[in-house]
């Protein structure tokens, strides 16, 4: 068993985003993403389904050609192959992303959240 707190070491990076893997089991990966307000938009097209919750902050995305605005508590399901780009985030925006991969992955070692 492994436990921690989602808000531990949650300071945003100076720029960009930080991805912290919280759990990996079979074909499931859960990660915490901490965003700076200084991000470079990048399009993602993933091979896995993703459910994402904006825990705190605000964000603006382009999802398959549509503008989507999120505020704390909003969530979104992105089926595999859906193009999406995070265009803007508030400083310290925190996401919880749940990825469902088509195949099992190597097991997670249960490491801790990074210091920061």
Order of alpha helices (4+ residues) and beta strands (2+ residues): beta-beta-beta-beta-beta-beta-beta-beta-beta
